[in-house]
Amino acid sequence: MAFKTDETGTPILLFLGKKDGQGQIKGERYARRLKKTADGIVLKDHWDHKGKAT
């Protein structure tokens, strides 16, 4: 499992799978969708399955 984060440290990409010989993760990829108000209150927060990670 590996995360990529935005500038505030919030996870926005998730990779689930196994690492190959070159360090790439082979498995599934998910993207986080955040909707915030202008003052930073989270309105919606969910993960979308984006398919295979290669």
N, CA, C, O and CB atoms as a CASP TS submission, in Angstrom:
PFRMAT TS
TARGET T0000
AUTHOR 0000-0000-0000
METHOD Language model
MODEL 1
PARENT N/A
ATOM      1  N   MET     1       0.851  -1.157   0.000  1.00  0.00           N
ATOM      2  CA  MET     1       0.000   0.000   0.000  1.00  0.00           C
ATOM      3  C   MET     1       0.907   1.233   0.000  1.00  0.00           C
ATOM      4  O   MET     1       1.912   1.293   0.709  1.00  0.00           O
ATOM      5  CB  MET     1      -0.974  -0.009   1.223  1.00  0.00           C
ATOM      6  N   ALA     2       0.515   2.217  -0.823  1.00  0.00           N
ATOM      7  CA  ALA     2       1.262   3.467  -0.877  1.00  0.00           C
ATOM      8  C   ALA     2       0.282   4.619  -1.087  1.00  0.00           C
ATOM      9  O   ALA     2      -0.720   4.481  -1.789  1.00  0.00           O
ATOM     10  CB  ALA     2       2.333   3.432  -2.010  1.00  0.00           C
ATOM     11  N   PHE     3       0.591   5.753  -0.467  1.00  0.00           N
ATOM     12  CA  PHE     3      -0.217   6.960  -0.606  1.00  0.00           C
ATOM     13  C   PHE     3       0.595   8.046  -1.279  1.00  0.00           C
ATOM     14  O   PHE     3       1.816   8.104  -1.131  1.00  0.00           O
ATOM     15  CB  PHE     3      -0.729   7.440   0.762  1.00  0.00           C
ATOM     16  N   LYS     4      -0.085   8.908  -2.020  1.00  0.00           N
ATOM     17  CA  LYS     4       0.486  10.178  -2.470  1.00  0.00           C
ATOM     18  C   LYS     4      -0.380  11.254  -1.838  1.00  0.00           C
ATOM     19  O   LYS     4      -1.604  11.129  -1.801  1.00  0.00           O
ATOM     20  CB  LYS     4       0.529  10.301  -4.066  1.00  0.00           C
ATOM     21  N   THR     5       0.253  12.313  -1.339  1.00  0.00           N
ATOM     22  CA  THR     5      -0.474  13.339  -0.610  1.00  0.00           C
ATOM     23  C   THR     5      -0.405  14.685  -1.321  1.00  0.00           C
ATOM     24  O   THR     5       0.435  14.898  -2.195  1.00  0.00           O
ATOM     25  CB  THR     5       0.072  13.465   0.800  1.00  0.00           C
ATOM     26  N   ASP     6      -1.309  15.595  -0.929  1.00  0.00           N
ATOM     27  CA  ASP     6      -1.260  16.954  -1.444  1.00  0.00           C
ATOM     28  C   ASP     6      -0.309  17.781  -0.578  1.00  0.00           C
ATOM     29  O   ASP     6       0.381  17.231   0.280  1.00  0.00           O
ATOM     30  CB  ASP     6      -2.681  17.588  -1.475  1.00  0.00           C
ATOM     31  N   GLU     7      -0.268  19.091  -0.792  1.00  0.00           N
ATOM     32  CA  GLU     7       0.671  19.961  -0.081  1.00  0.00           C
ATOM     33  C   GLU     7       0.393  20.064   1.419  1.00  0.00           C
ATOM     34  O   GLU     7       1.280  20.453   2.179  1.00  0.00           O
ATOM     35  CB  GLU     7       0.637  21.334  -0.685  1.00  0.00           C
ATOM     36  N   THR     8      -0.819  19.724   1.857  1.00  0.00           N
ATOM     37  CA  THR     8      -1.146  19.768   3.290  1.00  0.00           C
ATOM     38  C   THR     8      -0.972  18.418   3.969  1.00  0.00           C
ATOM     39  O   THR     8      -1.179  18.313   5.177  1.00  0.00           O
ATOM     40  CB  THR     8      -2.571  20.247   3.484  1.00  0.00           C
ATOM     41  N   GLY     9      -0.594  17.379   3.221  1.00  0.00           N
ATOM     42  CA  GLY     9      -0.385  16.057   3.787  1.00  0.00           C
ATOM     43  C   GLY     9      -1.605  15.163   3.752  1.00  0.00           C
ATOM     44  O   GLY     9      -1.586  14.071   4.320  1.00  0.00           O
ATOM     45  N   THR    10      -2.675  15.608   3.090  1.00  0.00           N
ATOM     46  CA  THR    10      -3.892  14.818   2.965  1.00  0.00           C
ATOM     47  C   THR    10      -3.712  13.782   1.855  1.00  0.00           C
ATOM     48  O   THR    10      -3.358  14.153   0.736  1.00  0.00           O
ATOM     49  CB  THR    10      -5.115  15.729   2.678  1.00  0.00           C
ATOM     50  N   PRO    11      -3.947  12.484   2.132  1.00  0.00           N
ATOM     51  CA  PRO    11      -3.822  11.463   1.090  1.00  0.00           C
ATOM     52  C   PRO    11      -4.832  11.712  -0.037  1.00  0.00           C
ATOM     53  O   PRO    11      -6.017  11.924   0.222  1.00  0.00           O
ATOM     54  CB  PRO    11      -4.027  10.054   1.690  1.00  0.00           C
ATOM     55  N   ILE    12      -4.353  11.686  -1.300  1.00  0.00           N
ATOM     56  CA  ILE    12      -5.248  11.879  -2.442  1.00  0.00           C
ATOM     57  C   ILE    12      -5.187  10.731  -3.436  1.00  0.00           C
ATOM     58  O   ILE    12      -6.123  10.550  -4.215  1.00  0.00           O
ATOM     59  CB  ILE    12      -4.914  13.170  -3.145  1.00  0.00           C
ATOM     60  N   LEU    13      -4.109   9.947  -3.434  1.00  0.00           N
ATOM     61  CA  LEU    13      -4.001   8.748  -4.268  1.00  0.00           C
ATOM     62  C   LEU    13      -3.606   7.578  -3.391  1.00  0.00           C
ATOM     63  O   LEU    13      -2.779   7.714  -2.489  1.00  0.00           O
ATOM     64  CB  LEU    13      -2.973   8.947  -5.419  1.00  0.00           C
ATOM     65  N   LEU    14      -4.205   6.421  -3.664  1.00  0.00           N
ATOM     66  CA  LEU    14      -3.914   5.196  -2.921  1.00  0.00           C
ATOM     67  C   LEU    14      -3.627   4.092  -3.921  1.00  0.00           C
ATOM     68  O   LEU    14      -4.385   3.885  -4.868  1.00  0.00           O
ATOM     69  CB  LEU    14      -5.097   4.803  -1.976  1.00  0.00           C
ATOM     70  N   PHE    15      -2.529   3.386  -3.705  1.00  0.00           N
ATOM     71  CA  PHE    15      -2.162   2.249  -4.534  1.00  0.00           C
ATOM     72  C   PHE    15      -2.113   1.012  -3.647  1.00  0.00           C
ATOM     73  O   PHE    15      -1.404   0.995  -2.641  1.00  0.00           O
ATOM     74  CB  PHE    15      -0.794   2.484  -5.251  1.00  0.00           C
ATOM     75  N   LEU    16      -2.871  -0.034  -4.020  1.00  0.00           N
ATOM     76  CA  LEU    16      -2.880  -1.301  -3.291  1.00  0.00           C
ATOM     77  C   LEU    16      -2.381  -2.395  -4.214  1.00  0.00           C
ATOM     78  O   LEU    16      -2.883  -2.550  -5.327  1.00  0.00           O
ATOM     79  CB  LEU    16      -4.301  -1.637  -2.753  1.00  0.00           C
ATOM     80  N   GLY    17      -1.404  -3.147  -3.763  1.00  0.00           N
ATOM     81  CA  GLY    17      -0.895  -4.235  -4.580  1.00  0.00           C
ATOM     82  C   GLY    17       0.463  -4.691  -4.100  1.00  0.00           C
ATOM     83  O   GLY    17       0.815  -4.518  -2.933  1.00  0.00           O
ATOM     84  N   LYS    18       1.225  -5.277  -5.010  1.00  0.00           N
ATOM     85  CA  LYS    18       2.562  -5.768  -4.700  1.00  0.00           C
ATOM     86  C   LYS    18       3.580  -4.994  -5.519  1.00  0.00           C
ATOM     87  O   LYS    18       3.323  -4.604  -6.658  1.00  0.00           O
ATOM     88  CB  LYS    18       2.677  -7.287  -4.976  1.00  0.00           C
ATOM     89  N   LYS    19       4.748  -4.779  -4.913  1.00  0.00           N
ATOM     90  CA  LYS    19       5.830  -4.077  -5.571  1.00  0.00           C
ATOM     91  C   LYS    19       6.596  -5.024  -6.480  1.00  0.00           C
ATOM     92  O   LYS    19       6.887  -6.155  -6.089  1.00  0.00           O
ATOM     93  CB  LYS    19       6.766  -3.445  -4.543  1.00  0.00           C
ATOM     94  N   ASP    20       6.930  -4.575  -7.701  1.00  0.00           N
ATOM     95  CA  ASP    20       7.722  -5.404  -8.601  1.00  0.00           C
ATOM     96  C   ASP    20       9.210  -5.125  -8.370  1.00  0.00           C
ATOM     97  O   ASP    20       9.567  -4.400  -7.442  1.00  0.00           O
ATOM     98  CB  ASP    20       7.333  -5.139 -10.084  1.00  0.00           C
ATOM     99  N   GLY    21      10.054  -5.681  -9.188  1.00  0.00           N
ATOM    100  CA  GLY    21      11.497  -5.539  -9.050  1.00  0.00           C
ATOM    101  C   GLY    21      12.014  -4.124  -9.217  1.00  0.00           C
ATOM    102  O   GLY    21      13.081  -3.795  -8.698  1.00  0.00           O
ATOM    103  N   GLN    22      11.282  -3.277  -9.931  1.00  0.00           N
ATOM    104  CA  GLN    22      11.710  -1.893 -10.144  1.00  0.00           C
ATOM    105  C   GLN    22      11.065  -0.920  -9.158  1.00  0.00           C
ATOM    106  O   GLN    22      11.251   0.291  -9.284  1.00  0.00           O
ATOM    107  CB  GLN    22      11.385  -1.468 -11.561  1.00  0.00           C
ATOM    108  N   GLY    23      10.311  -1.425  -8.183  1.00  0.00           N
ATOM    109  CA  GLY    23       9.690  -0.575  -7.182  1.00  0.00           C
ATOM    110  C   GLY    23       8.315  -0.055  -7.552  1.00  0.00           C
ATOM    111  O   GLY    23       7.736   0.730  -6.801  1.00  0.00           O
ATOM    112  N   GLN    24       7.775  -0.471  -8.692  1.00  0.00           N
ATOM    113  CA  GLN    24       6.443  -0.055  -9.105  1.00  0.00           C
ATOM    114  C   GLN    24       5.402  -0.961  -8.461  1.00  0.00           C
ATOM    115  O   GLN    24       5.630  -2.161  -8.308  1.00  0.00           O
ATOM    116  CB  GLN    24       6.311  -0.081 -10.644  1.00  0.00           C
ATOM    117  N   ILE    25       4.251  -0.387  -8.078  1.00  0.00           N
ATOM    118  CA  ILE    25       3.191  -1.177  -7.473  1.00  0.00           C
ATOM    119  C   ILE    25       2.249  -1.682  -8.554  1.00  0.00           C
ATOM    120  O   ILE    25       1.726  -0.904  -9.353  1.00  0.00           O
ATOM    121  CB  ILE    25       2.423  -0.353  -6.422  1.00  0.00           C
ATOM    122  N   LYS    26       2.038  -2.989  -8.571  1.00  0.00           N
ATOM    123  CA  LYS    26       1.102  -3.637  -9.496  1.00  0.00           C
ATOM    124  C   LYS    26      -0.129  -4.012  -8.695  1.00  0.00           C
ATOM    125  O   LYS    26      -0.050  -4.829  -7.778  1.00  0.00           O
ATOM    126  CB  LYS    26       1.741  -4.903 -10.192  1.00  0.00           C
ATOM    127  N   GLY    27      -1.270  -3.421  -9.032  1.00  0.00           N
ATOM    128  CA  GLY    27      -2.488  -3.706  -8.286  1.00  0.00           C
ATOM    129  C   GLY    27      -3.588  -2.737  -8.661  1.00  0.00           C
ATOM    130  O   GLY    27      -3.861  -2.531  -9.844  1.00  0.00           O
ATOM    131  N   GLU    28      -4.224  -2.140  -7.663  1.00  0.00           N
ATOM    132  CA  GLU    28      -5.363  -1.249  -7.870  1.00  0.00           C
ATOM    133  C   GLU    28      -5.018   0.178  -7.473  1.00  0.00           C
ATOM    134  O   GLU    28      -4.179   0.414  -6.604  1.00  0.00           O
ATOM    135  CB  GLU    28      -6.575  -1.736  -7.077  1.00  0.00           C
ATOM    136  N   ARG    29      -5.690   1.135  -8.134  1.00  0.00           N
ATOM    137  CA  ARG    29      -5.456   2.562  -7.883  1.00  0.00           C
ATOM    138  C   ARG    29      -6.776   3.216  -7.495  1.00  0.00           C
ATOM    139  O   ARG    29      -7.814   2.957  -8.104  1.00  0.00           O
ATOM    140  CB  ARG    29      -4.837   3.265  -9.138  1.00  0.00           C
ATOM    141  N   TYR    30      -6.724   4.067  -6.473  1.00  0.00           N
ATOM    142  CA  TYR    30      -7.888   4.804  -6.000  1.00  0.00           C
ATOM    143  C   TYR    30      -7.531   6.286  -5.900  1.00  0.00           C
ATOM    144  O   TYR    30      -6.405   6.636  -5.545  1.00  0.00           O
ATOM    145  CB  TYR    30      -8.377   4.256  -4.627  1.00  0.00           C
ATOM    146  N   ALA    31      -8.491   7.150  -6.214  1.00  0.00           N
ATOM    147  CA  ALA    31      -8.302   8.599  -6.107  1.00  0.00           C
ATOM    148  C   ALA    31      -9.336   9.147  -5.133  1.00  0.00           C
ATOM    149  O   ALA    31     -10.506   8.765  -5.165  1.00  0.00           O
ATOM    150  CB  ALA    31      -8.422   9.297  -7.505  1.00  0.00           C
ATOM    151  N   ARG    32      -8.887  10.043  -4.275  1.00  0.00           N
ATOM    152  CA  ARG    32      -9.776  10.634  -3.277  1.00  0.00           C
ATOM    153  C   ARG    32     -10.402  11.896  -3.837  1.00  0.00           C
ATOM    154  O   ARG    32      -9.729  12.703  -4.477  1.00  0.00           O
ATOM    155  CB  ARG    32      -9.016  10.943  -1.970  1.00  0.00           C
ATOM    156  N   ARG    33     -11.694  12.062  -3.593  1.00  0.00           N
ATOM    157  CA  ARG    33     -12.429  13.251  -4.015  1.00  0.00           C
ATOM    158  C   ARG    33     -12.847  14.013  -2.769  1.00  0.00           C
ATOM    159  O   ARG    33     -13.582  13.493  -1.930  1.00  0.00           O
ATOM    160  CB  ARG    33     -13.672  12.877  -4.890  1.00  0.00           C
ATOM    161  N   LEU    34     -12.378  15.242  -2.653  1.00  0.00           N
ATOM    162  CA  LEU    34     -12.726  16.096  -1.528  1.00  0.00           C
ATOM    163  C   LEU    34     -13.450  17.336  -2.041  1.00  0.00           C
ATOM    164  O   LEU    34     -13.000  17.972  -2.993  1.00  0.00           O
ATOM    165  CB  LEU    34     -11.464  16.491  -0.722  1.00  0.00           C
ATOM    166  N   LYS    35     -14.552  17.672  -1.421  1.00  0.00           N
ATOM    167  CA  LYS    35     -15.237  18.933  -1.695  1.00  0.00           C
ATOM    168  C   LYS    35     -15.223  19.720  -0.406  1.00  0.00           C
ATOM    169  O   LYS    35     -15.721  19.256   0.620  1.00  0.00           O
ATOM    170  CB  LYS    35     -16.707  18.711  -2.223  1.00  0.00           C
ATOM    171  N   LYS    36     -14.645  20.928  -0.455  1.00  0.00           N
ATOM    172  CA  LYS    36     -14.539  21.776   0.726  1.00  0.00           C
ATOM    173  C   LYS    36     -15.186  23.129   0.461  1.00  0.00           C
ATOM    174  O   LYS    36     -15.278  23.576  -0.682  1.00  0.00           O
ATOM    175  CB  LYS    36     -13.068  21.955   1.137  1.00  0.00           C
ATOM    176  N   THR    37     -15.627  23.767   1.526  1.00  0.00           N
ATOM    177  CA  THR    37     -16.130  25.136   1.416  1.00  0.00           C
ATOM    178  C   THR    37     -14.939  26.080   1.369  1.00  0.00           C
ATOM    179  O   THR    37     -13.799  25.646   1.537  1.00  0.00           O
ATOM    180  CB  THR    37     -17.083  25.493   2.607  1.00  0.00           C
ATOM    181  N   ALA    38     -15.185  27.351   1.146  1.00  0.00           N
ATOM    182  CA  ALA    38     -14.111  28.343   1.066  1.00  0.00           C
ATOM    183  C   ALA    38     -13.320  28.437   2.374  1.00  0.00           C
ATOM    184  O   ALA    38     -12.133  28.763   2.352  1.00  0.00           O
ATOM    185  CB  ALA    38     -14.689  29.711   0.712  1.00  0.00           C
ATOM    186  N   ASP    39     -13.959  28.159   3.502  1.00  0.00           N
ATOM    187  CA  ASP    39     -13.251  28.232   4.785  1.00  0.00           C
ATOM    188  C   ASP    39     -12.668  26.890   5.224  1.00  0.00           C
ATOM    189  O   ASP    39     -12.201  26.772   6.357  1.00  0.00           O
ATOM    190  CB  ASP    39     -14.185  28.744   5.854  1.00  0.00           C
ATOM    191  N   GLY    40     -12.683  25.874   4.354  1.00  0.00           N
ATOM    192  CA  GLY    40     -11.995  24.615   4.589  1.00  0.00           C
ATOM    193  C   GLY    40     -12.810  23.511   5.210  1.00  0.00           C
ATOM    194  O   GLY    40     -12.254  22.467   5.550  1.00  0.00           O
ATOM    195  N   ILE    41     -14.107  23.694   5.373  1.00  0.00           N
ATOM    196  CA  ILE    41     -14.953  22.638   5.933  1.00  0.00           C
ATOM    197  C   ILE    41     -15.231  21.595   4.848  1.00  0.00           C
ATOM    198  O   ILE    41     -15.636  21.938   3.737  1.00  0.00           O
ATOM    199  CB  ILE    41     -16.292  23.229   6.494  1.00  0.00           C
ATOM    200  N   VAL    42     -15.010  20.313   5.180  1.00  0.00           N
ATOM    201  CA  VAL    42     -15.198  19.224   4.224  1.00  0.00           C
ATOM    202  C   VAL    42     -16.688  18.928   4.070  1.00  0.00           C
ATOM    203  O   VAL    42     -17.377  18.627   5.045  1.00  0.00           O
ATOM    204  CB  VAL    42     -14.433  17.952   4.677  1.00  0.00           C
ATOM    205  N   LEU    43     -17.175  19.017   2.828  1.00  0.00           N
ATOM    206  CA  LEU    43     -18.568  18.698   2.532  1.00  0.00           C
ATOM    207  C   LEU    43     -18.727  17.256   2.088  1.00  0.00           C
ATOM    208  O   LEU    43     -19.651  16.566   2.520  1.00  0.00           O
ATOM    209  CB  LEU    43     -19.107  19.629   1.464  1.00  0.00           C
ATOM    210  N   LYS    44     -17.817  16.796   1.215  1.00  0.00           N
ATOM    211  CA  LYS    44     -17.852  15.426   0.700  1.00  0.00           C
ATOM    212  C   LYS    44     -16.430  14.878   0.697  1.00  0.00           C
ATOM    213  O   LYS    44     -15.468  15.600   0.437  1.00  0.00           O
ATOM    214  CB  LYS    44     -18.479  15.371  -0.737  1.00  0.00           C
ATOM    215  N   ASP    45     -16.323  13.587   0.991  1.00  0.00           N
ATOM    216  CA  ASP    45     -15.029  12.924   1.019  1.00  0.00           C
ATOM    217  C   ASP    45     -15.258  11.456   0.674  1.00  0.00           C
ATOM    218  O   ASP    45     -15.875  10.732   1.455  1.00  0.00           O
ATOM    219  CB  ASP    45     -14.328  13.086   2.418  1.00  0.00           C
ATOM    220  N   HIS    46     -14.767  11.001  -0.493  1.00  0.00           N
ATOM    221  CA  HIS    46     -14.879   9.593  -0.862  1.00  0.00           C
ATOM    222  C   HIS    46     -13.745   9.203  -1.784  1.00  0.00           C
ATOM    223  O   HIS    46     -13.062  10.052  -2.356  1.00  0.00           O
ATOM    224  CB  HIS    46     -16.229   9.309  -1.529  1.00  0.00           C
ATOM    225  N   TRP    47     -13.555   7.884  -1.917  1.00  0.00           N
ATOM    226  CA  TRP    47     -12.512   7.322  -2.770  1.00  0.00           C
ATOM    227  C   TRP    47     -13.163   6.704  -4.004  1.00  0.00           C
ATOM    228  O   TRP    47     -14.155   5.984  -3.896  1.00  0.00           O
ATOM    229  CB  TRP    47     -11.665   6.264  -1.999  1.00  0.00           C
ATOM    230  N   ASP    48     -12.594   6.992  -5.184  1.00  0.00           N
ATOM    231  CA  ASP    48     -13.045   6.406  -6.451  1.00  0.00           C
ATOM    232  C   ASP    48     -12.037   5.370  -6.913  1.00  0.00           C
ATOM    233  O   ASP    48     -10.833   5.625  -6.915  1.00  0.00           O
ATOM    234  CB  ASP    48     -13.238   7.499  -7.538  1.00  0.00           C
ATOM    235  N   HIS    49     -12.530   4.194  -7.307  1.00  0.00           N
ATOM    236  CA  HIS    49     -11.669   3.154  -7.877  1.00  0.00           C
ATOM    237  C   HIS    49     -11.343   3.561  -9.313  1.00  0.00           C
ATOM    238  O   HIS    49     -12.248   3.793 -10.115  1.00  0.00           O
ATOM    239  CB  HIS    49     -12.361   1.732  -7.826  1.00  0.00           C
ATOM    240  N   LYS    50     -10.061   3.647  -9.635  1.00  0.00           N
ATOM    241  CA  LYS    50      -9.646   4.102 -10.957  1.00  0.00           C
ATOM    242  C   LYS    50      -9.100   2.994 -11.840  1.00  0.00           C
ATOM    243  O   LYS    50      -8.704   3.254 -12.977  1.00  0.00           O
ATOM    244  CB  LYS    50      -8.619   5.167 -10.817  1.00  0.00           C
ATOM    245  N   GLY    51      -9.069   1.769 -11.344  1.00  0.00           N
ATOM    246  CA  GLY    51      -8.626   0.653 -12.175  1.00  0.00           C
ATOM    247  C   GLY    51      -7.265   0.128 -11.762  1.00  0.00           C
ATOM    248  O   GLY    51      -6.826   0.293 -10.624  1.00  0.00           O
ATOM    249  N   LYS    52      -6.616  -0.506 -12.715  1.00  0.00           N
ATOM    250  CA  LYS    52      -5.339  -1.156 -12.477  1.00  0.00           C
ATOM    251  C   LYS    52      -4.222  -0.134 -12.367  1.00  0.00           C
ATOM    252  O   LYS    52      -4.198   0.856 -13.097  1.00  0.00           O
ATOM    253  CB  LYS    52      -5.034  -2.150 -13.586  1.00  0.00           C
ATOM    254  N   ALA    53      -3.300  -0.381 -11.449  1.00  0.00           N
ATOM    255  CA  ALA    53      -2.073   0.399 -11.324  1.00  0.00           C
ATOM    256  C   ALA    53      -0.953  -0.442 -11.928  1.00  0.00           C
ATOM    257  O   ALA    53      -0.726  -1.574 -11.503  1.00  0.00           O
ATOM    258  CB  ALA    53      -1.769   0.782  -9.817  1.00  0.00           C
ATOM    259  N   THR    54      -0.259   0.107 -12.912  1.00  0.00           N
ATOM    260  CA  THR    54       0.808  -0.654 -13.556  1.00  0.00           C
ATOM    261  C   THR    54       2.107   0.085 -13.522  1.00  0.00           C
ATOM    262  O   THR    54       3.115  -0.414 -14.022  1.00  0.00           O
ATOM    263  CB  THR    54       0.449  -0.977 -14.977  1.00  0.00           C
TER
END
